[in-house]
């Protein structure tokens, strides 16, 4: 991982988000969000892998809220 604040598209990512405890899921979400922000500022657009990870996290949060 390039930084503990962000998770890059090439960093490992859990295959099954359901297995993560809420706290770890929230940390992972923060890391992905920071990476998205970094990519938009640095490259003008987010990496598709980062966008996909962000969407997966959103779906897991939604699933847990139901």
PDB file as gemmi writes it, atoms N, CA and C in Angstrom:
CRYST1    1.000    1.000    1.000  90.00  90.00  90.00 P 1                      
ATOM      1  N   UNK A   1       0.850  -1.170   0.000  1.00  0.00           N  
ATOM      2  CA  UNK A   1       0.000   0.000   0.000  1.00  0.00           C  
ATOM      3  C   UNK A   1       0.896   1.233   0.000  1.00  0.00           C  
ATOM      4  N   UNK A   2       0.605   2.155  -0.848  1.00  0.00           N  
ATOM      5  CA  UNK A   2       1.452   3.336  -0.999  1.00  0.00           C  
ATOM      6  C   UNK A   2       1.379   4.250   0.217  1.00  0.00           C  
ATOM      7  N   UNK A   3       0.285   4.250   0.895  1.00  0.00           N  
ATOM      8  CA  UNK A   3       0.094   5.087   2.072  1.00  0.00           C  
ATOM      9  C   UNK A   3      -1.023   4.467   2.902  1.00  0.00           C  
ATOM     10  N   UNK A   4      -0.915   4.599   4.212  1.00  0.00           N  
ATOM     11  CA  UNK A   4      -2.012   4.064   5.012  1.00  0.00           C  
ATOM     12  C   UNK A   4      -3.243   4.956   4.942  1.00  0.00           C  
ATOM     13  N   UNK A   5      -3.111   6.110   4.296  1.00  0.00           N  
ATOM     14  CA  UNK A   5      -4.251   7.009   4.137  1.00  0.00           C  
ATOM     15  C   UNK A   5      -5.070   6.706   2.886  1.00  0.00           C  
ATOM     16  N   UNK A   6      -4.437   6.075   1.903  1.00  0.00           N  
ATOM     17  CA  UNK A   6      -5.120   5.767   0.634  1.00  0.00           C  
ATOM     18  C   UNK A   6      -4.850   4.319   0.253  1.00  0.00           C  
ATOM     19  N   UNK A   7      -5.724   3.771  -0.581  1.00  0.00           N  
ATOM     20  CA  UNK A   7      -5.525   2.444  -1.144  1.00  0.00           C  
ATOM     21  C   UNK A   7      -5.560   2.596  -2.659  1.00  0.00           C  
ATOM     22  N   UNK A   8      -4.440   2.330  -3.302  1.00  0.00           N  
ATOM     23  CA  UNK A   8      -4.343   2.522  -4.749  1.00  0.00           C  
ATOM     24  C   UNK A   8      -5.020   1.372  -5.490  1.00  0.00           C  
ATOM     25  N   UNK A   9      -5.283   1.550  -6.779  1.00  0.00           N  
ATOM     26  CA  UNK A   9      -5.926   0.487  -7.560  1.00  0.00           C  
ATOM     27  C   UNK A   9      -5.117  -0.813  -7.600  1.00  0.00           C  
ATOM     28  N   UNK A  10      -3.815  -0.737  -7.379  1.00  0.00           N  
ATOM     29  CA  UNK A  10      -2.989  -1.947  -7.417  1.00  0.00           C  
ATOM     30  C   UNK A  10      -2.809  -2.589  -6.047  1.00  0.00           C  
ATOM     31  N   UNK A  11      -3.241  -1.913  -4.983  1.00  0.00           N  
ATOM     32  CA  UNK A  11      -3.156  -2.483  -3.642  1.00  0.00           C  
ATOM     33  C   UNK A  11      -4.181  -3.605  -3.492  1.00  0.00           C  
ATOM     34  N   UNK A  12      -3.881  -4.581  -2.626  1.00  0.00           N  
ATOM     35  CA  UNK A  12      -4.860  -5.654  -2.393  1.00  0.00           C  
ATOM     36  C   UNK A  12      -6.170  -5.089  -1.839  1.00  0.00           C  
ATOM     37  N   UNK A  13      -7.251  -5.742  -2.218  1.00  0.00           N  
ATOM     38  CA  UNK A  13      -8.590  -5.332  -1.789  1.00  0.00           C  
ATOM     39  C   UNK A  13      -9.358  -6.596  -1.421  1.00  0.00           C  
ATOM     40  N   UNK A  14     -10.083  -6.584  -0.309  1.00  0.00           N  
ATOM     41  CA  UNK A  14     -10.807  -7.801   0.108  1.00  0.00           C  
ATOM     42  C   UNK A  14     -11.794  -8.275  -0.957  1.00  0.00           C  
ATOM     43  N   UNK A  15     -11.822  -9.578  -1.153  1.00  0.00           N  
ATOM     44  CA  UNK A  15     -12.756 -10.148  -2.127  1.00  0.00           C  
ATOM     45  C   UNK A  15     -14.184 -10.159  -1.603  1.00  0.00           C  
ATOM     46  N   UNK A  16     -14.335 -10.349  -0.286  1.00  0.00           N  
ATOM     47  CA  UNK A  16     -15.668 -10.430   0.304  1.00  0.00           C  
ATOM     48  C   UNK A  16     -15.791  -9.395   1.420  1.00  0.00           C  
ATOM     49  N   UNK A  17     -16.446  -8.301   1.115  1.00  0.00           N  
ATOM     50  CA  UNK A  17     -16.588  -7.223   2.093  1.00  0.00           C  
ATOM     51  C   UNK A  17     -17.490  -7.626   3.259  1.00  0.00           C  
ATOM     52  N   UNK A  18     -18.345  -8.621   3.049  1.00  0.00           N  
ATOM     53  CA  UNK A  18     -19.244  -9.071   4.119  1.00  0.00           C  
ATOM     54  C   UNK A  18     -18.469  -9.603   5.316  1.00  0.00           C  
ATOM     55  N   UNK A  19     -17.262 -10.092   5.090  1.00  0.00           N  
ATOM     56  CA  UNK A  19     -16.464 -10.674   6.165  1.00  0.00           C  
ATOM     57  C   UNK A  19     -15.816  -9.617   7.067  1.00  0.00           C  
ATOM     58  N   UNK A  20     -15.779  -8.371   6.607  1.00  0.00           N  
ATOM     59  CA  UNK A  20     -15.123  -7.312   7.373  1.00  0.00           C  
ATOM     60  C   UNK A  20     -16.021  -6.792   8.492  1.00  0.00           C  
ATOM     61  N   UNK A  21     -15.413  -6.496   9.612  1.00  0.00           N  
ATOM     62  CA  UNK A  21     -16.140  -5.835  10.695  1.00  0.00           C  
ATOM     63  C   UNK A  21     -16.422  -4.398  10.267  1.00  0.00           C  
ATOM     64  N   UNK A  22     -17.413  -3.786  10.888  1.00  0.00           N  
ATOM     65  CA  UNK A  22     -17.819  -2.426  10.526  1.00  0.00           C  
ATOM     66  C   UNK A  22     -16.655  -1.441  10.563  1.00  0.00           C  
ATOM     67  N   UNK A  23     -15.838  -1.527  11.602  1.00  0.00           N  
ATOM     68  CA  UNK A  23     -14.733  -0.584  11.736  1.00  0.00           C  
ATOM     69  C   UNK A  23     -13.759  -0.701  10.566  1.00  0.00           C  
ATOM     70  N   UNK A  24     -13.406  -1.916  10.177  1.00  0.00           N  
ATOM     71  CA  UNK A  24     -12.474  -2.121   9.060  1.00  0.00           C  
ATOM     72  C   UNK A  24     -13.099  -1.644   7.755  1.00  0.00           C  
ATOM     73  N   UNK A  25     -14.392  -1.867   7.597  1.00  0.00           N  
ATOM     74  CA  UNK A  25     -15.080  -1.415   6.393  1.00  0.00           C  
ATOM     75  C   UNK A  25     -15.049   0.112   6.301  1.00  0.00           C  
ATOM     76  N   UNK A  26     -15.243   0.784   7.423  1.00  0.00           N  
ATOM     77  CA  UNK A  26     -15.212   2.245   7.437  1.00  0.00           C  
ATOM     78  C   UNK A  26     -13.809   2.775   7.109  1.00  0.00           C  
ATOM     79  N   UNK A  27     -12.779   2.111   7.638  1.00  0.00           N  
ATOM     80  CA  UNK A  27     -11.400   2.514   7.329  1.00  0.00           C  
ATOM     81  C   UNK A  27     -11.135   2.333   5.841  1.00  0.00           C  
ATOM     82  N   UNK A  28     -11.524   1.196   5.303  1.00  0.00           N  
ATOM     83  CA  UNK A  28     -11.323   0.921   3.886  1.00  0.00           C  
ATOM     84  C   UNK A  28     -12.059   1.948   3.028  1.00  0.00           C  
ATOM     85  N   UNK A  29     -13.266   2.293   3.420  1.00  0.00           N  
ATOM     86  CA  UNK A  29     -14.037   3.296   2.691  1.00  0.00           C  
ATOM     87  C   UNK A  29     -13.313   4.649   2.694  1.00  0.00           C  
ATOM     88  N   UNK A  30     -12.767   5.024   3.830  1.00  0.00           N  
ATOM     89  CA  UNK A  30     -12.014   6.284   3.915  1.00  0.00           C  
ATOM     90  C   UNK A  30     -10.795   6.266   3.004  1.00  0.00           C  
ATOM     91  N   UNK A  31     -10.099   5.134   2.976  1.00  0.00           N  
ATOM     92  CA  UNK A  31      -8.911   5.015   2.129  1.00  0.00           C  
ATOM     93  C   UNK A  31      -9.272   5.117   0.650  1.00  0.00           C  
ATOM     94  N   UNK A  32     -10.355   4.465   0.264  1.00  0.00           N  
ATOM     95  CA  UNK A  32     -10.794   4.515  -1.137  1.00  0.00           C  
ATOM     96  C   UNK A  32     -11.256   5.925  -1.489  1.00  0.00           C  
ATOM     97  N   UNK A  33     -11.979   6.576  -0.586  1.00  0.00           N  
ATOM     98  CA  UNK A  33     -12.438   7.946  -0.850  1.00  0.00           C  
ATOM     99  C   UNK A  33     -11.258   8.904  -1.018  1.00  0.00           C  
ATOM    100  N   UNK A  34     -10.256   8.769  -0.169  1.00  0.00           N  
ATOM    101  CA  UNK A  34      -9.064   9.618  -0.300  1.00  0.00           C  
ATOM    102  C   UNK A  34      -8.350   9.363  -1.622  1.00  0.00           C  
ATOM    103  N   UNK A  35      -8.311   8.101  -2.035  1.00  0.00           N  
ATOM    104  CA  UNK A  35      -7.688   7.775  -3.320  1.00  0.00           C  
ATOM    105  C   UNK A  35      -8.478   8.383  -4.462  1.00  0.00           C  
ATOM    106  N   UNK A  36      -9.796   8.298  -4.403  1.00  0.00           N  
ATOM    107  CA  UNK A  36     -10.630   8.924  -5.437  1.00  0.00           C  
ATOM    108  C   UNK A  36     -10.337  10.416  -5.529  1.00  0.00           C  
ATOM    109  N   UNK A  37     -10.308  11.079  -4.380  1.00  0.00           N  
ATOM    110  CA  UNK A  37     -10.019  12.517  -4.359  1.00  0.00           C  
ATOM    111  C   UNK A  37      -8.641  12.806  -4.959  1.00  0.00           C  
ATOM    112  N   UNK A  38      -7.657  11.996  -4.590  1.00  0.00           N  
ATOM    113  CA  UNK A  38      -6.291  12.174  -5.103  1.00  0.00           C  
ATOM    114  C   UNK A  38      -6.264  12.025  -6.627  1.00  0.00           C  
ATOM    115  N   UNK A  39      -6.928  10.997  -7.140  1.00  0.00           N  
ATOM    116  CA  UNK A  39      -6.919  10.751  -8.587  1.00  0.00           C  
ATOM    117  C   UNK A  39      -7.574  11.896  -9.353  1.00  0.00           C  
ATOM    118  N   UNK A  40      -8.661  12.417  -8.823  1.00  0.00           N  
ATOM    119  CA  UNK A  40      -9.360  13.519  -9.507  1.00  0.00           C  
ATOM    120  C   UNK A  40      -8.459  14.754  -9.555  1.00  0.00           C  
ATOM    121  N   UNK A  41      -7.779  15.045  -8.445  1.00  0.00           N  
ATOM    122  CA  UNK A  41      -6.898  16.207  -8.409  1.00  0.00           C  
ATOM    123  C   UNK A  41      -5.669  15.983  -9.290  1.00  0.00           C  
ATOM    124  N   UNK A  42      -5.047  14.814  -9.180  1.00  0.00           N  
ATOM    125  CA  UNK A  42      -3.794  14.552  -9.884  1.00  0.00           C  
ATOM    126  C   UNK A  42      -3.993  14.241 -11.367  1.00  0.00           C  
ATOM    127  N   UNK A  43      -5.059  13.479 -11.692  1.00  0.00           N  
ATOM    128  CA  UNK A  43      -5.235  12.993 -13.065  1.00  0.00           C  
ATOM    129  C   UNK A  43      -6.445  13.593 -13.780  1.00  0.00           C  
ATOM    130  N   UNK A  44      -7.294  14.288 -13.057  1.00  0.00           N  
ATOM    131  CA  UNK A  44      -8.478  14.875 -13.664  1.00  0.00           C  
ATOM    132  C   UNK A  44      -9.672  13.948 -13.691  1.00  0.00           C  
ATOM    133  N   UNK A  45      -9.455  12.671 -13.393  1.00  0.00           N  
ATOM    134  CA  UNK A  45     -10.547  11.706 -13.345  1.00  0.00           C  
ATOM    135  C   UNK A  45     -10.125  10.506 -12.513  1.00  0.00           C  
ATOM    136  N   UNK A  46     -11.096   9.792 -11.931  1.00  0.00           N  
ATOM    137  CA  UNK A  46     -10.751   8.635 -11.110  1.00  0.00           C  
ATOM    138  C   UNK A  46     -10.400   7.416 -11.954  1.00  0.00           C  
ATOM    139  N   UNK A  47      -9.599   6.550 -11.384  1.00  0.00           N  
ATOM    140  CA  UNK A  47      -9.273   5.274 -12.006  1.00  0.00           C  
ATOM    141  C   UNK A  47     -10.522   4.381 -11.951  1.00  0.00           C  
ATOM    142  N   UNK A  48     -10.820   3.645 -13.013  1.00  0.00           N  
ATOM    143  CA  UNK A  48     -12.012   2.774 -12.999  1.00  0.00           C  
ATOM    144  C   UNK A  48     -12.004   1.760 -11.849  1.00  0.00           C  
ATOM    145  N   UNK A  49     -10.841   1.229 -11.482  1.00  0.00           N  
ATOM    146  CA  UNK A  49     -10.777   0.278 -10.375  1.00  0.00           C  
ATOM    147  C   UNK A  49     -11.156   0.947  -9.056  1.00  0.00           C  
ATOM    148  N   UNK A  50     -10.696   2.161  -8.854  1.00  0.00           N  
ATOM    149  CA  UNK A  50     -11.035   2.885  -7.627  1.00  0.00           C  
ATOM    150  C   UNK A  50     -12.532   3.172  -7.590  1.00  0.00           C  
ATOM    151  N   UNK A  51     -13.099   3.549  -8.719  1.00  0.00           N  
ATOM    152  CA  UNK A  51     -14.549   3.783  -8.786  1.00  0.00           C  
ATOM    153  C   UNK A  51     -15.328   2.505  -8.476  1.00  0.00           C  
ATOM    154  N   UNK A  52     -14.851   1.385  -9.015  1.00  0.00           N  
ATOM    155  CA  UNK A  52     -15.508   0.104  -8.773  1.00  0.00           C  
ATOM    156  C   UNK A  52     -15.462  -0.249  -7.292  1.00  0.00           C  
ATOM    157  N   UNK A  53     -14.301  -0.061  -6.666  1.00  0.00           N  
ATOM    158  CA  UNK A  53     -14.157  -0.353  -5.238  1.00  0.00           C  
ATOM    159  C   UNK A  53     -15.075   0.537  -4.406  1.00  0.00           C  
ATOM    160  N   UNK A  54     -15.161   1.794  -4.781  1.00  0.00           N  
ATOM    161  CA  UNK A  54     -16.036   2.731  -4.065  1.00  0.00           C  
ATOM    162  C   UNK A  54     -17.493   2.272  -4.161  1.00  0.00           C  
ATOM    163  N   UNK A  55     -17.894   1.837  -5.333  1.00  0.00           N  
ATOM    164  CA  UNK A  55     -19.259   1.354  -5.533  1.00  0.00           C  
ATOM    165  C   UNK A  55     -19.504   0.087  -4.704  1.00  0.00           C  
ATOM    166  N   UNK A  56     -18.554  -0.817  -4.679  1.00  0.00           N  
ATOM    167  CA  UNK A  56     -18.694  -2.036  -3.878  1.00  0.00           C  
ATOM    168  C   UNK A  56     -18.885  -1.711  -2.393  1.00  0.00           C  
ATOM    169  N   UNK A  57     -18.099  -0.767  -1.919  1.00  0.00           N  
ATOM    170  CA  UNK A  57     -18.218  -0.356  -0.517  1.00  0.00           C  
ATOM    171  C   UNK A  57     -19.580   0.266  -0.240  1.00  0.00           C  
ATOM    172  N   UNK A  58     -20.044   1.126  -1.130  1.00  0.00           N  
ATOM    173  CA  UNK A  58     -21.371   1.737  -0.966  1.00  0.00           C  
ATOM    174  C   UNK A  58     -22.455   0.667  -0.894  1.00  0.00           C  
ATOM    175  N   UNK A  59     -22.353  -0.339  -1.753  1.00  0.00           N  
ATOM    176  CA  UNK A  59     -23.336  -1.417  -1.768  1.00  0.00           C  
ATOM    177  C   UNK A  59     -23.297  -2.217  -0.472  1.00  0.00           C  
ATOM    178  N   UNK A  60     -22.105  -2.446   0.069  1.00  0.00           N  
ATOM    179  CA  UNK A  60     -21.987  -3.189   1.334  1.00  0.00           C  
ATOM    180  C   UNK A  60     -22.571  -2.386   2.487  1.00  0.00           C  
ATOM    181  N   UNK A  61     -22.312  -1.089   2.531  1.00  0.00           N  
ATOM    182  CA  UNK A  61     -22.913  -0.246   3.579  1.00  0.00           C  
ATOM    183  C   UNK A  61     -24.430  -0.274   3.476  1.00  0.00           C  
ATOM    184  N   UNK A  62     -24.940  -0.195   2.268  1.00  0.00           N  
ATOM    185  CA  UNK A  62     -26.393  -0.237   2.062  1.00  0.00           C  
ATOM    186  C   UNK A  62     -26.968  -1.573   2.515  1.00  0.00           C  
ATOM    187  N   UNK A  63     -26.288  -2.660   2.204  1.00  0.00           N  
ATOM    188  CA  UNK A  63     -26.739  -3.983   2.609  1.00  0.00           C  
ATOM    189  C   UNK A  63     -26.801  -4.097   4.133  1.00  0.00           C  
ATOM    190  N   UNK A  64     -25.790  -3.543   4.802  1.00  0.00           N  
ATOM    191  CA  UNK A  64     -25.747  -3.615   6.263  1.00  0.00           C  
ATOM    192  C   UNK A  64     -26.806  -2.739   6.920  1.00  0.00           C  
ATOM    193  N   UNK A  65     -27.221  -1.689   6.249  1.00  0.00           N  
ATOM    194  CA  UNK A  65     -28.244  -0.810   6.805  1.00  0.00           C  
ATOM    195  C   UNK A  65     -29.640  -1.417   6.732  1.00  0.00           C  
ATOM    196  N   UNK A  66     -29.798  -2.403   5.880  1.00  0.00           N  
ATOM    197  CA  UNK A  66     -31.147  -3.017   5.697  1.00  0.00           C  
ATOM    198  C   UNK A  66     -31.380  -4.138   6.664  1.00  0.00           C  
TER     199      UNK A  66                                                      
END                                                                             
